[in-house]
């Protein structure tokens, strides 16, 4: 029998429909870092792969770059897509574990140590909605942060991983290798269904020195300068971590400084989130928000002036957009079905809000709502 006649090539590199949808939704949340979508694709694929190695975590992703470029946001985006809540994760600050003694917060105190909690003692039983003081990364705490979610995937983000002490590093090396940890009280924790997102500024100081010497900004300049970023980061990784650690990482992604166009897209995405919040109001109060380019530029300027970053956007949007809109809603000057046009006049210290009550009315605003 000629089996070759029945052969049909499988396109194994083509993403599935669900993978494409997941990555597209991820890209709506993590803007300006195209390489980051690798994390979303790898995580989604591993979660739904029945053949994956269940003796280790779902994925261990090492994200390197300057502050305020979307590294932590990546973990939050995964949490929101998987659980519907960006805070459905465990956040570990490596700088809190610069000495071995501080590791008891993670490992849990053993018998005869202050803080030990006997798991067999009924008095130490913790309510489902309460935090377990035994260990930040206990199974109870991982379940609690995603309570109500249909997904059983745990997410742990470790901020500035390189700042932890040597014992901190060794603790997670064991977790990454075996997917398990025995706490000080003898209770095992299973990390085989966990996504680890490690953020780091490793190599960024050297990169900044190179940028100053070449008079270019990190993430800017001619293309021939771009390989410097990868080589500096790889060199820093080799100097800081042995091969057995690097080999446990499923992906190393470099996050670069956000471009001006990316920052504008982030503003627009935040405004879109405001519209979603408006849409969740009672039907009689739902209106349409239309912010033009001048308004977006003003919000971005207010967030980044005086050395700030796009991380300040939520505060700025609350001050210049949400507070004025909420004030008008409480006064009754905005009604369901209205369209609110937001603009900025050059030199003005606030945004200008104008109302169109009906699309059937001429496009000229009927009422000006000037923010205080």
C-alpha positions in Angstrom: 0.0 0.0 0.0 1.3 3.4 -0.9 0.9 5.5 2.3 2.5 8.5 0.7 -0.6 9.0 -1.5 -2.6 9.8 1.6 -0.2 12.2 3.1 -1.5 15.7 3.8 0.8 18.4 5.0 -0.1 20.1 8.3 0.5 23.8 8.5 1.8 23.7 12.1 3.1 27.3 12.1 -0.3 28.8 11.4 -2.1 30.1 14.5 -5.6 28.9 15.2 -8.6 31.2 15.1 -8.7 31.4 18.9 -5.0 32.1 19.1 -5.4 35.0 16.6 -8.3 36.4 18.6 -6.3 36.2 21.9 -3.3 37.9 20.4 -5.4 40.7 18.8 -7.1 41.3 22.1 -3.7 41.3 23.8 -2.3 43.9 21.3 -5.2 46.2 22.1 -3.9 46.3 25.7 -0.1 46.2 25.3 0.6 48.9 22.7 3.9 49.8 21.1 5.7 46.5 21.9 5.2 44.3 18.9 7.5 41.6 20.2 5.3 41.2 23.3 2.6 39.4 21.3 5.0 36.4 21.4 4.1 36.1 25.0 0.4 36.0 24.4 0.7 33.5 21.6 3.0 31.2 23.6 0.9 31.4 26.7 -2.4 30.7 24.8 -0.8 27.8 23.0 0.7 26.2 26.1 -2.6 26.6 28.1 -4.5 24.7 25.5 -1.9 22.1 24.6 -2.8 18.7 26.0 0.7 17.5 25.3 2.6 20.2 27.3 4.9 19.1 30.1 2.8 19.3 33.3 5.8 18.9 35.5 6.8 22.6 35.0 5.0 25.9 34.8 3.0 26.9 31.7 5.5 29.5 30.7 8.4 31.6 32.1 8.8 34.9 30.3 11.6 37.3 31.0 10.8 40.9 30.0 13.7 43.3 29.9 13.6 47.1 29.2 13.3 50.6 30.7 10.6 51.4 33.3 7.1 52.4 32.0 7.3 50.5 28.8 4.6 47.9 29.4 6.4 45.0 31.1 4.1 44.7 34.1 1.2 45.6 31.9 1.8 42.4 29.9 1.0 40.3 33.0 -2.1 42.5 33.7 -3.2 42.1 30.1 -3.0 38.3 30.4 -4.9 38.3 33.7 -7.6 40.5 32.2 -7.9 38.2 29.1 -7.9 35.0 31.2 -9.9 36.1 34.2 -11.6 39.4 33.3 -9.6 41.2 35.9 -6.2 42.7 35.5 -5.6 42.3 39.2 -6.2 38.6 39.2 -2.5 37.8 39.7 0.1 37.6 42.4 2.7 40.4 42.3 6.1 39.8 43.9 8.5 42.7 44.3 12.0 41.1 44.2 13.4 44.2 46.0 11.5 43.0 49.1 13.7 39.9 49.2 17.3 41.2 49.3 18.2 39.1 52.4 17.5 35.4 53.1 15.5 36.2 56.2 12.9 38.0 54.2 12.2 34.9 52.2 9.9 33.6 55.0 7.2 35.7 53.4 7.5 33.4 50.3 8.6 30.1 51.8 6.4 30.3 54.9 7.8 30.0 58.4 8.8 26.5 59.5 8.0 25.1 63.0 9.6 26.9 65.9 9.9 30.1 63.9 7.8 33.3 64.4 4.9 33.2 62.0 4.6 29.4 61.7 1.0 28.3 61.2 0.1 24.7 61.8 -2.0 23.6 58.8 -3.7 20.9 60.9 -5.0 23.5 63.4 -8.6 24.4 62.6 -8.0 27.9 64.0 -5.6 28.6 61.2 -8.1 27.9 58.5 -8.4 30.9 56.2 -11.7 32.0 54.6 -11.8 31.7 50.8 -11.9 35.4 50.3 -9.2 36.2 52.9 -5.5 36.4 52.2 -3.3 33.5 53.6 -0.6 35.0 55.8 1.5 31.8 55.5 3.0 32.6 52.1 2.4 35.2 49.5 2.6 32.5 46.8 0.5 29.9 48.6 -2.0 27.9 46.7 -4.8 29.6 48.7 -3.6 33.0 47.6 -3.3 32.1 44.0 -6.9 30.7 44.0 -8.2 33.8 45.9 -7.0 36.4 43.3 -8.8 34.6 40.5 -11.9 33.7 42.5 -14.9 33.5 40.2 -12.9 33.0 37.0 -13.6 30.0 34.8 -9.9 29.7 34.0 -7.6 27.8 36.4 -4.5 29.5 35.2 -2.4 31.3 37.8 -0.3 34.3 37.0 2.7 35.5 39.0 4.6 38.6 38.0 8.0 39.1 39.7 9.0 42.8 39.4 12.7 43.6 38.9 13.7 40.0 39.3 17.5 40.8 39.4 17.1 42.6 42.7 16.3 39.5 44.8 19.1 37.9 46.8 20.8 34.7 45.8 18.4 32.6 47.9 15.5 34.3 46.2 16.9 33.3 42.8 17.5 29.7 44.0 14.0 29.4 45.3 12.4 30.3 42.0 15.0 28.2 40.1 13.6 25.2 41.9 10.0 26.2 41.1 10.8 26.8 37.4 12.5 23.4 37.3 10.0 21.2 39.2 6.9 23.3 39.2 6.4 22.7 42.9 7.4 24.2 46.3 7.0 22.8 49.8 6.2 25.6 52.2 7.7 25.9 55.7 4.6 24.3 57.2 4.9 21.3 54.9 2.0 22.2 52.6 2.9 21.7 48.9 2.2 24.3 46.2 1.7 23.3 42.6 2.9 25.8 40.0 2.3 23.5 36.9 -0.6 25.7 35.8 1.2 29.0 36.4 2.4 31.7 34.1 5.5 33.5 35.4 6.2 37.0 34.1 9.7 38.3 35.2 10.4 41.9 34.6 13.9 43.4 34.7 16.0 46.5 33.9 19.0 44.3 33.3 21.5 45.9 30.9 19.5 49.2 30.8 22.2 51.2 32.6 24.8 50.1 30.0 22.3 50.8 27.2 21.8 54.3 28.5 25.5 54.9 28.5 25.8 53.7 24.9 22.9 55.9 23.9 24.6 58.9 25.5 27.9 58.2 23.8 26.2 57.8 20.4 23.8 60.7 21.1 20.7 58.6 20.3 17.7 57.8 22.4 17.0 54.2 23.5 14.6 52.9 20.8 15.4 55.7 18.4 18.1 56.4 15.8 19.1 54.7 12.6 18.5 50.9 12.2 22.2 50.1 12.4 22.1 51.0 16.1 19.2 48.6 16.9 21.3 45.4 17.3 23.1 47.1 20.2 20.1 46.6 22.4 19.9 42.9 21.9 23.6 42.3 22.3 23.8 44.4 25.4 20.9 42.6 27.0 22.3 39.2 26.0 25.7 40.1 27.5 24.0 41.2 30.7 22.1 38.0 31.0 25.2 35.9 30.5 27.0 37.9 33.2 24.2 37.7 35.6 22.7 34.2 35.2 24.2 30.8 34.5 23.0 28.7 31.5 20.7 26.5 33.7 18.6 29.6 34.5 18.6 31.0 30.9 17.6 27.6 29.6 14.5 27.6 31.8 13.2 30.8 30.2 10.6 30.2 27.5 11.0 33.6 26.1 13.2 36.7 26.5 11.6 39.8 25.2 13.1 43.3 25.0 10.8 46.2 25.6 11.9 49.5 24.0 11.0 53.1 24.8 7.6 53.9 23.5 7.5 56.0 20.3 5.4 59.2 20.1 2.8 57.4 17.8 2.6 54.5 20.3 1.9 56.9 23.2 -0.9 58.5 21.2 -2.4 55.1 20.6 -2.2 54.4 24.3 -4.1 57.6 25.0 -6.8 56.6 22.5 -7.0 53.1 24.1 -7.6 54.7 27.5 -10.3 56.9 26.1 -11.9 53.8 24.6 -11.9 52.3 28.1 -13.7 55.4 29.3 -16.4 54.8 26.6 -16.8 51.2 27.9 -17.3 52.6 31.4 -20.0 54.9 30.0 -21.7 52.0 28.2 -22.0 50.2 31.5 -24.2 53.0 32.9 -28.0 52.7 33.1 -29.4 52.8 29.5 -30.9 56.2 30.1 -27.5 57.7 30.9 -25.4 56.1 28.1 -23.8 58.7 25.8 -21.1 58.8 23.1 -17.7 60.3 23.8 -15.8 61.7 20.9 -12.3 63.0 21.7 -10.3 64.5 18.8 -6.6 64.5 18.2 -6.1 67.8 20.0 -7.6 66.4 23.2 -5.5 63.2 23.0 -2.3 65.3 22.6 -3.3 67.5 25.6 -3.8 64.5 27.8 -0.5 63.0 26.7 1.3 66.2 27.3 -0.1 66.5 30.8 0.9 62.9 31.6 4.5 63.2 30.3 5.5 66.7 31.3 8.0 67.3 34.1 9.6 63.9 33.4 6.3 61.9 33.7 5.3 59.0 31.6 2.2 57.3 30.1 1.8 55.6 33.5 0.4 59.0 34.7 -2.4 58.8 32.1 -5.1 57.3 34.4 -4.6 60.2 36.9 -4.6 62.8 34.1 -7.7 61.3 32.4 -9.5 61.2 35.8 -8.7 64.9 36.4 -9.4 66.3 32.9 -12.0 63.9 31.5 -13.8 61.8 34.1 -14.3 64.5 36.7 -15.8 67.0 34.3 -18.0 64.4 32.7 -19.2 63.1 36.1 -20.0 66.6 37.2 -22.2 67.2 34.1 -23.9 63.9 34.6 -24.8 64.7 38.1 -26.1 68.1 37.0 -28.2 66.5 34.3 -26.7 68.4 31.4 -25.7 65.1 29.7 -28.5 62.7 28.8 -28.7 59.3 27.2 -28.1 59.4 23.5 -26.1 62.6 23.6 -22.8 62.9 21.8 -20.0 64.7 23.8 -17.2 66.2 21.6 -14.0 66.8 23.5 -11.4 69.2 22.1 -8.5 71.3 23.3 -7.8 74.9 22.4 -4.1 75.7 22.1 -2.8 77.3 25.3 -5.9 76.4 27.4 -5.4 74.7 30.7 -8.4 72.4 30.3 -10.4 70.5 27.7 -13.5 71.8 26.1 -16.7 69.7 26.1 -19.5 70.3 23.6 -22.8 68.5 23.3 -24.8 67.3 20.3 -28.2 66.1 21.5 -29.2 64.2 18.4 -27.4 63.2 15.2 -30.4 64.7 13.3 -29.4 68.2 14.6 -26.8 70.1 12.7 -23.3 69.3 13.6 -22.8 72.6 15.5 -22.8 72.0 19.2 -25.9 73.3 21.1 -24.3 73.6 24.5 -20.8 74.1 25.6 -19.8 72.3 28.8 -16.6 74.1 30.0 -14.7 72.1 32.6 -13.8 73.9 35.8 
